[in-house]
Amino acid sequence: MNASEVLRIVDSLHREKNIEKETVFCVIESALVTAAKRHFGDDADIEFFIERETGEIAGRCGQEELDYEEVIGRIGAQTAKQVIIQKVREAERDSQIDEFNEVVDDIISGTVHRNEGRVTTVTLGAVEAILPRSEQIPGDTHQPNERIRALVTEVKAQGSRIKVVLSRTRPNFVKRLFESEIPEISDGVILVNAISREPGYRSKVAVSSIDSKVDCVGACVGVRGNRIKVVIDELAGERIDIVRYDEDPLVLIPNALQPAEVDEVILCQMMGRAIVLVRDDQLSLAIGKRGQNVRLASKLCGWDIEIMTQTELESQIDRAVRGFCDIEGVNEDLANQLVGEGYLSYDDLSVIEPTDLIAMGELTEEDVDKIVEEAEKRALVAEQRAEEEKKIRKQQQAIEKAAEQARAAEEAAQKAAQRQAELEAGKAKAAAAEAQDGTTPDQAAPADPAKTE
């Protein structure tokens, strides 16, 4: 390998493998050192240097100058070539890692290569990435050669190759889609402040505008919903609620619970809980199907949201005050303070910070330990009672369902018997009418002209 060949190899690897020339020079130098040590020993002080402009190779072992051609002759050209190839592959891998590290948490486009079990392999240029089933939107199916967009979540070395993990379920995937489809977001005029998501079902996106003339919600929706429709289509029809962000939780929480109408929000700072009061006709809408609406709103706002009506709140407060007063060491004033801070059950009281309870009731640490211990016992009893009541309700529902099925079967049998009776009565009536006329159906039929003379 003469000087001109070295330069040609460096230039070729730089263009084909996208490796910096300096890196290639260093790789060849390191490969030559590694190969030479296989002959001279690992303890040998060997160095090789390639002149960047001319490609000339110089080396030394300790203080002795090494002739490159002689060294190659001793260690074998094939050995040197193998080491260089190995080092180049490592350099290519490192270059790819650097390249993909720059797009971590960004959307990238690729082509589906194949589906293997619970993993979809996606081709990203010269690299194959994986999209695990856990990172795919529920109900999504990807066919080979299909174009796909996903979020890069992880890049790491795996032997001489790299492992790139993609995702379509992360909240940031929704954020990047908004940035790509809504110019005001990519320009920084509209900010995406928070996102909560249940992939494939529903997302809530809180946005705000730094320009009072720009309606953040309207800009995200677009004319006749054309902007948000592109995002929804990419997410396989996932429902997206766009809400107006506000730093005041008293404003943000009602926005996050839309489309439900909220009457009042009570913040319990110590518990990190927000009690939201709604009318009876808004209760199911605020909670959402299987609790989805309130669950997403809680994640979006960072508060533990509890939905209840005014009547339910008054009932819980009354029950909590009476229950706390039954605990030794808790008087009515302390019970009212606890309820005012959002502690509405024994379970809540069992996790209270001792310092907070000491400050509220001017209690000793020993008193606090006793109160918390008693609250834990009562919380366990209440939990067991709730489980028993749940079992009883299930049994009652099963009994009611069986009774309903029995009633339905009885009604069906009665209707069938009634229809049969009506049919028999009809037949009897027809027979009576025929007997009264003195004819039978055969007699009443006209004679065949062909048989009449």
VMD Tcl script that draws the C-alpha trace (Angstrom):
set ca {
  {0.00 0.00 0.00}
  {1.90 3.00 -1.32}
  {1.24 6.66 -0.52}
  {-1.12 7.30 -3.45}
  {-3.10 4.18 -2.59}
  {-3.46 5.35 1.01}
  {-4.91 8.66 -0.15}
  {-7.25 6.89 -2.56}
  {-8.51 4.56 0.19}
  {-9.04 7.47 2.59}
  {-10.96 9.45 -0.02}
  {-13.08 6.43 -1.00}
  {-14.03 5.59 2.60}
  {-14.82 9.24 3.27}
  {-17.29 9.39 0.38}
  {-18.83 5.91 0.56}
  {-19.01 5.40 4.34}
  {-19.49 9.03 5.34}
  {-16.46 8.87 7.65}
  {-14.31 11.93 8.22}
  {-10.91 11.76 6.51}
  {-9.07 12.41 9.75}
  {-10.94 9.50 11.32}
  {-9.92 7.23 8.43}
  {-6.24 8.24 8.81}
  {-6.43 7.49 12.54}
  {-8.15 4.16 11.85}
  {-5.39 3.04 9.46}
  {-2.67 4.15 11.90}
  {-4.39 2.28 14.75}
  {-4.86 -0.81 12.56}
  {-1.18 -0.84 11.64}
  {-0.18 -0.56 15.30}
  {-2.55 -3.40 16.26}
  {-1.30 -5.61 13.44}
  {2.35 -4.90 14.25}
  {1.86 -5.73 17.94}
  {0.71 -9.18 16.94}
  {4.26 -9.73 15.67}
  {6.39 -7.64 18.08}
  {4.27 -8.28 21.22}
  {1.61 -6.30 23.06}
  {4.19 -4.56 25.26}
  {6.07 -3.12 22.28}
  {6.02 0.69 22.05}
  {4.93 0.99 18.42}
  {3.65 4.06 16.57}
  {2.65 4.69 12.97}
  {1.99 8.08 11.41}
  {0.54 8.88 7.98}
  {1.38 12.20 6.38}
  {-2.02 13.73 5.65}
  {-0.96 15.54 2.49}
  {1.22 12.92 0.81}
  {0.02 9.63 2.31}
  {3.57 8.61 3.31}
  {3.66 6.13 6.21}
  {6.30 6.33 8.96}
  {6.63 4.11 12.02}
  {8.85 3.37 15.00}
  {9.28 0.74 17.68}
  {10.69 2.43 20.75}
  {13.53 4.58 19.38}
  {14.02 2.43 16.30}
  {12.57 3.54 12.98}
  {10.37 0.94 11.30}
  {10.18 0.41 7.59}
  {6.50 0.16 6.73}
  {7.00 -2.27 3.81}
  {9.26 -4.47 5.96}
  {6.71 -4.52 8.80}
  {3.89 -5.43 6.40}
  {6.10 -8.19 5.02}
  {6.69 -9.58 8.51}
  {3.13 -9.47 9.80}
  {1.50 -10.33 6.50}
  {-0.54 -8.09 4.26}
  {-3.69 -10.14 4.91}
  {-3.47 -9.63 8.66}
  {-3.04 -5.87 8.19}
  {-5.98 -5.80 5.80}
  {-8.24 -7.66 8.24}
  {-7.37 -5.31 11.07}
  {-7.95 -2.27 8.86}
  {-11.36 -3.61 7.75}
  {-12.34 -4.22 11.37}
  {-11.26 -0.73 12.42}
  {-13.10 0.83 9.45}
  {-16.29 -0.97 10.43}
  {-15.98 0.33 13.97}
  {-15.39 3.84 12.64}
  {-18.44 3.51 10.35}
  {-20.53 2.35 13.30}
  {-19.37 5.29 15.42}
  {-20.15 7.67 12.55}
  {-23.67 6.25 12.25}
  {-24.17 6.54 16.01}
  {-23.16 10.21 15.87}
  {-25.49 10.74 12.91}
  {-28.53 9.21 14.61}
  {-27.76 10.74 18.00}
  {-28.43 14.09 16.35}
  {-32.00 13.04 15.51}
  {-32.92 11.35 18.80}
  {-36.38 12.58 19.84}
  {-37.06 13.68 16.25}
  {-39.28 12.14 13.59}
  {-37.60 10.18 10.83}
  {-39.04 8.52 7.72}
  {-38.21 5.00 6.61}
  {-39.49 1.96 4.73}
  {-40.92 -1.12 6.39}
  {-38.63 -4.04 5.56}
  {-40.25 -6.96 7.35}
  {-42.35 -8.04 10.35}
  {-40.81 -10.59 12.71}
  {-42.99 -11.61 15.61}
  {-43.58 -8.52 17.72}
  {-40.97 -6.39 15.96}
  {-41.19 -4.42 12.72}
  {-37.89 -3.73 10.98}
  {-37.60 -0.35 9.25}
  {-34.92 0.58 6.73}
  {-33.34 4.00 7.32}
  {-30.85 4.33 4.49}
  {-27.94 2.03 5.32}
  {-29.27 1.26 8.81}
  {-32.06 -1.04 9.91}
  {-34.08 0.21 12.87}
  {-36.65 -1.66 14.95}
  {-40.17 -0.66 15.89}
  {-41.24 -2.92 18.81}
  {-44.90 -3.87 19.17}
  {-45.00 -1.95 22.47}
  {-44.05 1.22 20.55}
  {-46.70 0.73 17.83}
  {-50.13 2.34 17.93}
  {-52.74 -0.29 18.91}
  {-54.52 -1.54 15.81}
  {-51.77 -0.32 13.47}
  {-50.48 -2.77 10.84}
  {-47.41 -2.12 8.69}
  {-46.77 -3.91 5.42}
  {-43.38 -4.40 3.69}
  {-42.32 -1.47 1.47}
  {-44.75 0.85 3.28}
  {-43.45 4.33 4.10}
  {-43.57 5.03 7.82}
  {-42.81 7.93 10.16}
  {-41.63 7.35 13.71}
  {-39.74 8.94 16.58}
  {-36.12 7.97 17.21}
  {-35.93 7.06 20.91}
  {-32.66 5.15 21.38}
  {-29.34 4.72 19.57}
  {-26.56 2.47 20.83}
  {-23.73 0.25 19.61}
  {-24.43 -3.45 19.16}
  {-21.22 -5.21 18.18}
  {-20.03 -3.81 14.86}
  {-23.52 -2.48 14.10}
  {-25.87 0.02 15.70}
  {-29.29 -0.46 17.23}
  {-31.89 2.23 16.51}
  {-35.22 1.97 18.35}
  {-38.28 3.79 17.00}
  {-41.61 4.69 18.57}
  {-45.04 5.88 17.46}
  {-46.62 5.89 20.92}
  {-44.62 8.55 22.78}
  {-46.25 11.94 23.47}
  {-43.33 13.63 21.71}
  {-44.35 11.89 18.48}
  {-47.56 13.93 18.57}
  {-45.57 17.07 19.36}
  {-43.21 16.57 16.39}
  {-46.20 15.98 14.10}
  {-47.69 19.27 15.26}
  {-44.39 21.01 14.56}
  {-44.22 19.56 11.05}
  {-47.83 20.39 10.14}
  {-48.38 23.74 11.89}
  {-45.97 26.52 10.81}
  {-46.80 28.70 13.82}
  {-45.42 25.99 16.12}
  {-42.23 25.44 14.12}
  {-41.75 29.25 14.05}
  {-42.14 29.47 17.84}
  {-45.26 31.66 17.78}
  {-47.37 28.87 19.30}
  {-45.95 26.70 22.08}
  {-46.88 23.11 22.89}
  {-46.79 23.29 26.68}
  {-47.95 19.81 27.64}
  {-49.19 16.56 26.10}
  {-50.93 13.55 27.65}
  {-51.68 10.53 25.52}
  {-53.22 7.08 25.41}
  {-51.96 5.84 22.02}
  {-54.61 4.84 19.52}
  {-57.45 6.28 21.59}
  {-57.07 9.89 22.69}
  {-54.58 12.68 23.29}
  {-54.82 16.07 24.97}
  {-52.50 18.84 23.80}
  {-52.16 22.12 25.73}
  {-51.00 25.04 23.58}
  {-50.41 28.76 24.09}
  {-49.50 31.72 21.89}
  {-46.88 34.42 22.47}
  {-48.76 36.66 20.02}
  {-52.15 37.85 21.26}
  {-53.31 38.18 17.64}
  {-52.82 34.46 16.98}
  {-55.50 32.06 18.24}
  {-53.45 29.04 19.31}
  {-56.34 26.56 19.25}
  {-57.74 27.79 15.92}
  {-54.31 27.74 14.28}
  {-53.74 24.13 15.35}
  {-57.14 23.00 14.12}
  {-56.87 24.84 10.80}
  {-59.57 25.85 8.33}
  {-62.30 23.21 8.55}
  {-59.90 21.09 10.59}
  {-57.50 20.51 7.69}
  {-54.34 20.78 9.83}
  {-55.40 18.57 12.69}
  {-56.84 16.03 10.23}
  {-53.36 15.33 8.85}
  {-52.10 14.55 12.36}
  {-55.14 12.40 13.18}
  {-54.68 10.40 9.97}
  {-51.01 9.77 10.83}
  {-52.14 8.53 14.28}
  {-54.65 6.06 12.80}
  {-57.71 8.11 13.75}
  {-56.66 8.87 17.32}
  {-58.86 11.58 18.86}
  {-57.01 14.80 19.74}
  {-58.28 17.47 22.14}
  {-56.52 20.82 21.78}
  {-56.89 22.95 24.91}
  {-55.70 26.40 25.82}
  {-52.79 26.35 28.27}
  {-52.66 28.56 31.36}
  {-50.15 28.63 34.21}
  {-53.01 28.98 36.68}
  {-54.33 25.48 37.43}
  {-57.72 26.99 38.28}
  {-57.98 27.89 34.59}
  {-56.03 25.00 33.06}
  {-57.92 22.20 34.80}
  {-61.39 23.20 33.47}
  {-59.83 23.62 30.00}
  {-58.28 20.16 30.22}
  {-61.59 18.57 31.19}
  {-63.40 19.86 28.12}
  {-65.94 19.17 26.71}
  {-67.35 18.85 30.25}
  {-68.49 22.03 32.02}
  {-66.87 22.62 35.41}
  {-68.56 24.53 38.24}
  {-65.64 24.88 40.66}
  {-62.06 23.73 41.22}
  {-60.70 23.28 44.75}
  {-56.92 22.92 44.98}
  {-55.43 20.88 47.81}
  {-51.78 21.93 47.65}
  {-50.53 19.59 50.33}
  {-52.00 16.53 48.59}
  {-51.36 17.73 45.05}
  {-55.05 17.05 44.50}
  {-57.68 19.06 42.66}
  {-61.32 18.46 43.55}
  {-63.48 19.41 40.59}
  {-67.18 20.00 41.14}
  {-69.60 19.44 38.27}
  {-73.35 19.15 37.84}
  {-74.97 15.72 37.80}
  {-75.54 15.88 34.04}
  {-71.82 16.64 33.46}
  {-70.41 13.94 35.75}
  {-70.10 11.11 33.23}
  {-68.80 13.49 30.53}
  {-66.10 14.86 32.86}
  {-64.96 11.37 33.88}
  {-65.10 10.01 30.33}
  {-65.35 6.47 29.07}
  {-63.55 4.22 31.59}
  {-62.16 7.36 33.26}
  {-60.16 8.36 30.19}
  {-61.03 12.07 30.16}
  {-60.12 12.75 33.78}
  {-57.04 10.52 33.55}
  {-55.62 12.41 30.57}
  {-56.52 15.76 32.16}
  {-54.63 14.76 35.33}
  {-51.50 13.91 33.32}
  {-51.79 17.11 31.32}
  {-52.09 19.38 34.37}
  {-49.90 17.47 36.80}
  {-52.66 17.35 39.43}
  {-54.52 14.36 40.86}
  {-58.03 15.32 39.72}
  {-61.13 13.98 41.48}
  {-64.50 14.61 39.87}
  {-67.57 14.83 42.10}
  {-70.83 16.66 42.57}
  {-71.49 19.14 45.38}
  {-73.63 16.56 47.17}
  {-70.90 13.92 46.96}
  {-68.30 16.35 48.29}
  {-70.45 17.33 51.28}
  {-71.10 13.66 52.02}
  {-67.37 12.81 51.84}
  {-66.43 15.76 54.03}
  {-68.98 14.81 56.67}
  {-67.90 11.16 56.60}
  {-64.19 12.10 56.75}
  {-64.60 14.47 59.71}
  {-66.55 11.88 61.69}
  {-64.06 9.14 60.77}
  {-60.98 11.20 61.72}
  {-62.52 12.23 65.03}
  {-62.84 8.55 65.92}
  {-59.04 8.26 65.91}
  {-57.41 8.90 69.28}
  {-55.46 12.15 69.23}
  {-57.53 13.80 66.47}
  {-59.99 16.45 67.61}
  {-62.65 18.17 65.51}
  {-60.45 21.18 64.68}
  {-57.64 18.94 63.41}
  {-60.13 16.82 61.47}
  {-61.50 19.94 59.76}
  {-57.97 21.08 58.91}
  {-57.17 17.71 57.38}
  {-60.33 17.77 55.30}
  {-59.56 21.33 54.24}
  {-56.21 20.13 52.87}
  {-57.92 17.42 50.84}
  {-57.48 14.41 53.14}
  {-60.85 12.68 52.71}
  {-60.14 9.09 53.71}
  {-58.10 6.93 56.06}
  {-55.94 5.98 53.09}
  {-55.09 9.66 52.50}
  {-54.27 10.16 56.16}
  {-52.01 7.09 56.24}
  {-49.57 8.72 53.78}
  {-49.46 12.21 55.29}
  {-46.06 13.73 55.96}
  {-45.42 13.57 59.74}
  {-44.07 17.14 59.76}
  {-47.31 18.42 58.19}
  {-49.45 16.66 60.77}
  {-47.26 17.96 63.60}
  {-47.62 21.52 62.31}
  {-51.40 21.27 61.95}
  {-52.17 19.74 65.34}
  {-49.19 20.73 67.47}
  {-48.58 17.05 68.09}
  {-45.53 15.09 69.14}
  {-43.85 12.57 66.86}
  {-45.20 9.78 69.04}
  {-48.76 11.11 68.65}
  {-48.30 11.32 64.88}
  {-46.99 7.75 64.67}
  {-50.04 6.48 66.56}
  {-52.45 8.43 64.36}
  {-50.82 7.24 61.13}
  {-50.67 3.65 62.38}
  {-54.36 3.72 63.28}
  {-55.20 5.31 59.90}
  {-53.31 2.51 58.12}
  {-55.27 -0.15 60.04}
  {-58.60 1.50 59.26}
  {-57.62 2.00 55.63}
  {-56.91 -1.73 55.35}
  {-60.27 -2.58 56.94}
  {-62.02 -0.14 54.60}
  {-60.26 -1.69 51.62}
  {-61.32 -5.19 52.66}
  {-64.88 -3.99 53.19}
  {-64.86 -2.36 49.76}
  {-63.65 -5.61 48.19}
  {-66.41 -7.55 49.95}
  {-69.01 -5.04 48.78}
  {-67.62 -5.30 45.26}
  {-67.99 -9.09 45.34}
  {-71.54 -8.77 46.68}
  {-72.39 -6.28 43.92}
  {-70.98 -8.67 41.30}
  {-72.98 -11.55 42.74}
  {-76.11 -9.39 42.83}
  {-75.52 -8.32 39.23}
  {-75.07 -11.96 38.22}
  {-78.32 -12.89 39.98}
  {-80.16 -9.99 38.35}
  {-78.74 -10.91 34.96}
  {-79.80 -14.54 35.37}
  {-83.28 -13.42 36.49}
  {-83.51 -11.10 33.50}
  {-82.51 -13.91 31.16}
  {-85.10 -16.20 32.78}
  {-87.80 -13.53 32.38}
  {-86.80 -13.02 28.76}
  {-86.95 -16.80 28.13}
  {-90.38 -17.01 29.82}
  {-91.73 -14.10 27.77}
  {-90.38 -15.70 24.58}
  {-92.06 -19.00 25.51}
  {-95.37 -17.23 26.23}
  {-95.22 -15.39 22.90}
  {-94.45 -18.65 21.07}
  {-97.39 -20.38 22.81}
  {-99.67 -17.47 21.97}
  {-98.63 -17.55 18.32}
  {-99.24 -21.33 18.22}
  {-102.68 -20.89 19.80}
  {-103.59 -18.17 17.31}
  {-102.47 -20.43 14.47}
  {-104.58 -23.35 15.76}
  {-107.58 -21.06 16.21}
  {-107.20 -19.82 12.65}
  {-107.13 -23.36 11.31}
  {-110.22 -24.30 13.34}
  {-112.10 -21.23 12.11}
  {-111.27 -22.04 8.49}
  {-112.42 -25.65 8.93}
  {-115.73 -24.50 10.48}
  {-116.39 -22.12 7.60}
  {-115.82 -24.88 5.05}
  {-118.15 -27.26 6.89}
  {-120.92 -24.62 6.96}
  {-120.71 -24.17 3.14}
  {-121.02 -27.91 2.67}
  {-117.96 -28.03 0.49}
  {-114.42 -29.04 0.85}
  {-111.50 -27.34 -0.81}
  {-111.49 -30.16 -3.47}
  {-115.18 -29.78 -4.17}
  {-115.02 -26.03 -4.44}
  {-112.31 -26.17 -7.10}
  {-113.52 -25.52 -10.73}
  {-113.69 -28.48 -13.13}
  {-110.96 -28.96 -15.66}
  {-112.42 -27.94 -19.08}
  {-110.24 -30.52 -20.81}
  {-112.08 -33.31 -18.95}
  {-115.61 -31.93 -19.58}
  {-117.55 -33.25 -22.53}
}
mol new
graphics top color blue
foreach p $ca { graphics top sphere $p radius 0.5 }
foreach p [lrange $ca 0 end-1] q [lrange $ca 1 end] { graphics top cylinder $p $q radius 0.2 }
display resetview
